[in-house]
Amino acid sequence: MANLTNLLWLFFLFSILAPFFQQKMLDLTRLRLLRRLEKAHGSRVITLIHRQESRSILGIPFFPYIDIDDSEQILRAIRLTPRDLPIDLILHTPGGLVLAAEQIAHAIKAHTAKVTVFIPHYAMSGGALLALAADEIVMDENAVLGPIDPQLGEYPAASILKVVEMKDRNEIEEKTLILADVARKAIAQITAFVQDLLQGKMGADQMERVVEDLTEGKWTHDYPILVKQIKE
């Protein structure tokens, strides 16, 4: 019985620790490859990688996204990069906290040397926002971006406004009216932010179309925007 208990404890400890050791080995391998890439490009390589399938405890997966920890680490990396040294930012993320994404985007735009964003698979929501801040976006032919329309909890801001427009004001609950007010502000804020990011990168008409497509709920929030659509 004692041996069985010991085996169960060992299994339990292994189940907890194994994913962290696996992640450590992955990080070391990735670091070597990134150093080779820096040498080849003459740049500083920074990564924002959220592999949803790569971490779990007892079979329960983590679902990482852009958060304040990410913004602190990437802002530090950008700050420590000489202003005349190009930055290559590798993005693989489902998005995340708007505040963190906007902080990183500000820092990307402010860097005086060229910033190139590489998207091997996907950069959704806040990830797409970071891509727009760069000087150049390099994507795999099957990679995708995602819309950056604001979300209020589980509902898109644009959809909340649509409901308010469709119904008689006297039939709408106060909570919905409050949400609609917040939704208008959220869309106005993200629109102004994206316009600032794109200023000088394209003509006024093209910028207006891009901003409208990405921020005003033309697609669902998880809609994959393909390379060929971006080029059109």
C-alpha positions as CSV (number, residue, x, y, z in Angstrom):
1,M,0.0,0.0,0.0
2,A,2.9,2.4,0.9
3,N,4.5,1.7,-2.5
4,L,1.3,2.5,-4.3
5,T,1.0,5.8,-2.3
6,N,4.5,6.7,-3.2
7,L,3.9,6.0,-6.8
8,L,0.8,8.2,-6.8
9,W,2.7,11.0,-5.2
10,L,5.5,10.7,-7.8
11,F,2.9,10.7,-10.6
12,F,1.3,13.8,-9.1
13,L,4.6,15.7,-8.8
14,F,5.6,14.6,-12.3
15,S,2.3,15.8,-13.7
16,I,2.8,19.2,-12.1
17,L,6.5,19.7,-12.9
18,A,6.8,18.1,-16.4
19,P,5.1,20.9,-18.3
20,F,7.4,23.5,-16.7
21,F,10.6,21.5,-17.6
22,Q,9.2,21.0,-21.1
23,Q,8.6,24.8,-21.4
24,K,12.1,25.5,-20.1
25,M,13.6,23.3,-22.8
26,L,11.4,24.9,-25.5
27,D,12.5,28.4,-24.3
28,L,16.2,27.5,-24.4
29,T,15.8,26.1,-28.0
30,R,13.9,29.2,-29.0
31,L,16.5,31.5,-27.5
32,R,19.3,29.9,-29.6
33,L,17.3,30.3,-32.8
34,L,16.4,33.9,-32.0
35,R,20.1,34.8,-31.4
36,R,20.9,33.3,-34.8
37,L,18.1,35.4,-36.4
38,E,19.4,38.5,-34.7
39,K,22.9,37.9,-36.1
40,A,21.5,37.3,-39.6
41,H,19.3,40.4,-39.7
42,G,21.4,42.7,-37.6
43,S,18.4,43.4,-35.4
44,R,17.0,42.9,-31.9
45,V,14.4,40.1,-32.0
46,I,11.5,40.3,-29.6
47,T,8.8,37.7,-29.3
48,L,5.2,37.7,-28.1
49,I,4.1,34.1,-28.4
50,H,1.0,32.6,-26.8
51,R,0.9,28.9,-27.6
52,Q,-2.4,27.8,-26.1
53,E,-1.6,24.1,-26.4
54,S,1.9,24.2,-24.9
55,R,1.1,24.5,-21.2
56,S,-1.1,22.5,-18.9
57,I,-1.3,21.2,-15.4
58,L,-2.9,17.7,-14.9
59,G,-4.2,18.0,-18.5
60,I,-5.9,21.4,-17.9
61,P,-4.6,23.9,-20.5
62,F,-3.7,27.5,-19.8
63,F,-5.1,30.1,-22.2
64,P,-2.5,32.9,-22.3
65,Y,-3.2,36.3,-23.9
66,I,-1.6,39.8,-24.0
67,D,-1.5,41.1,-20.4
68,I,0.3,43.7,-18.3
69,D,3.2,41.3,-17.7
70,D,3.7,41.1,-21.5
71,S,3.7,44.9,-21.8
72,E,6.2,45.3,-19.0
73,Q,8.6,42.7,-20.6
74,I,8.3,44.0,-24.1
75,L,8.5,47.7,-23.1
76,R,11.7,46.8,-21.2
77,A,13.1,45.0,-24.2
78,I,12.3,48.0,-26.5
79,R,13.8,50.4,-24.0
80,L,17.0,48.4,-23.8
81,T,17.3,48.4,-27.6
82,P,19.5,51.1,-29.1
83,R,17.2,53.6,-30.9
84,D,19.2,53.0,-34.2
85,L,18.9,49.2,-34.0
86,P,16.0,47.7,-36.0
87,I,13.5,45.5,-34.1
88,D,12.0,42.3,-35.4
89,L,8.9,41.4,-33.4
90,I,7.5,37.9,-33.8
91,L,3.8,37.7,-33.1
92,H,1.7,34.7,-32.3
93,T,-1.2,35.7,-30.2
94,P,-5.0,35.6,-29.9
95,G,-5.0,39.2,-28.5
96,G,-5.8,40.3,-25.0
97,L,-5.9,43.3,-22.8
98,V,-6.4,46.6,-24.8
99,L,-4.4,48.6,-22.3
100,A,-1.3,46.3,-22.6
101,A,-1.6,46.1,-26.4
102,E,-1.8,49.9,-26.7
103,Q,1.2,50.4,-24.4
104,I,3.3,48.1,-26.6
105,A,2.0,49.7,-29.8
106,H,3.0,53.2,-28.6
107,A,6.5,51.9,-27.9
108,I,6.8,50.2,-31.3
109,K,5.7,53.4,-33.1
110,A,8.1,55.5,-31.0
111,H,11.2,53.4,-31.9
112,T,13.2,55.4,-34.4
113,A,14.7,52.5,-36.3
114,K,12.6,50.2,-38.5
115,V,10.3,47.8,-36.7
116,T,9.2,44.7,-38.6
117,V,6.4,42.4,-37.3
118,F,6.5,38.7,-38.4
119,I,3.3,36.7,-38.2
120,P,3.9,33.0,-38.9
121,H,0.3,31.9,-37.9
122,Y,-2.0,34.5,-36.4
123,A,-2.2,37.9,-34.7
124,M,-5.7,38.5,-33.6
125,S,-7.3,41.5,-31.9
126,G,-4.6,43.2,-29.8
127,G,-2.0,41.3,-31.9
128,A,-3.3,43.0,-35.0
129,L,-3.1,46.3,-33.2
130,L,0.6,45.7,-32.6
131,A,1.1,44.8,-36.3
132,L,-0.4,48.1,-37.4
133,A,2.1,50.0,-35.3
134,A,5.1,48.5,-37.2
135,D,6.8,49.9,-40.2
136,E,6.4,46.5,-42.1
137,I,4.3,43.4,-41.6
138,V,5.7,40.1,-42.9
139,M,3.1,37.2,-42.9
140,D,3.1,33.6,-44.0
141,E,0.8,33.1,-46.9
142,N,-1.7,31.3,-44.7
143,A,-1.3,33.6,-41.7
144,V,-4.2,35.8,-40.5
145,L,-4.9,39.0,-38.7
146,G,-8.1,39.7,-36.7
147,P,-10.5,42.6,-36.3
148,I,-9.8,45.0,-33.4
149,D,-13.4,46.1,-32.8
150,P,-14.0,46.7,-29.0
151,Q,-15.7,44.0,-26.9
152,L,-17.7,44.8,-23.8
153,G,-17.7,41.6,-21.9
154,E,-19.2,38.9,-24.1
155,Y,-20.7,41.4,-26.6
156,P,-19.2,43.4,-29.4
157,A,-19.6,47.2,-28.9
158,A,-20.9,47.6,-32.5
159,S,-23.7,45.0,-31.8
160,I,-24.8,46.8,-28.6
161,L,-25.2,50.0,-30.6
162,K,-27.1,48.2,-33.3
163,V,-29.6,46.9,-30.8
164,V,-30.1,50.4,-29.4
165,E,-30.7,51.8,-32.9
166,M,-33.3,49.1,-33.7
167,K,-35.4,49.3,-30.6
168,D,-37.6,52.1,-29.2
169,R,-35.7,54.0,-26.5
170,N,-38.6,53.5,-24.0
171,E,-38.2,49.7,-24.4
172,I,-34.5,49.6,-23.6
173,E,-33.3,48.9,-20.1
174,E,-31.0,51.5,-18.5
175,K,-28.2,49.0,-18.3
176,T,-28.3,48.6,-22.1
177,L,-28.3,52.3,-22.6
178,I,-25.2,52.6,-20.3
179,L,-23.5,49.8,-22.3
180,A,-24.3,51.7,-25.5
181,D,-22.7,54.9,-24.1
182,V,-19.6,52.9,-23.2
183,A,-19.6,51.2,-26.6
184,R,-19.7,54.5,-28.5
185,K,-16.7,55.7,-26.4
186,A,-14.8,52.5,-26.9
187,I,-15.2,52.6,-30.7
188,A,-14.3,56.3,-30.8
189,Q,-11.2,55.6,-28.7
190,I,-9.9,52.7,-30.7
191,T,-10.7,54.5,-34.0
192,A,-8.6,57.5,-32.9
193,F,-5.8,55.2,-31.7
194,V,-5.6,53.2,-35.0
195,Q,-5.7,56.4,-37.1
196,D,-2.7,57.7,-35.1
197,L,-0.8,54.4,-35.7
198,L,-1.5,54.6,-39.5
199,Q,-0.9,58.3,-39.9
200,G,1.6,58.8,-42.7
201,K,1.6,55.1,-43.7
202,M,-1.1,55.3,-46.4
203,G,-3.4,57.7,-48.1
204,A,-6.4,59.3,-46.2
205,D,-9.0,57.3,-48.1
206,Q,-7.3,54.0,-47.7
207,M,-6.7,54.7,-44.0
208,E,-10.4,55.5,-43.5
209,R,-11.4,52.2,-45.1
210,V,-8.9,50.1,-43.1
211,V,-9.9,51.8,-39.8
212,E,-13.6,51.3,-40.5
213,D,-13.2,47.6,-41.5
214,L,-11.1,46.8,-38.5
215,T,-12.9,48.7,-35.7
216,E,-16.6,49.1,-36.5
217,G,-17.8,45.5,-36.4
218,K,-17.8,44.6,-40.1
219,W,-16.8,41.1,-39.1
220,T,-17.1,38.9,-36.0
221,H,-14.2,39.4,-33.6
222,D,-12.6,36.0,-34.5
223,Y,-12.9,36.5,-38.2
224,P,-9.6,35.6,-40.0
225,I,-8.4,38.3,-42.3
226,L,-6.2,36.7,-45.0
227,V,-3.1,38.1,-46.6
228,K,-4.9,38.5,-50.0
229,Q,-7.6,40.5,-48.3
230,I,-5.0,42.8,-46.7
231,K,-3.4,43.4,-50.1
232,E,-6.7,44.4,-51.8
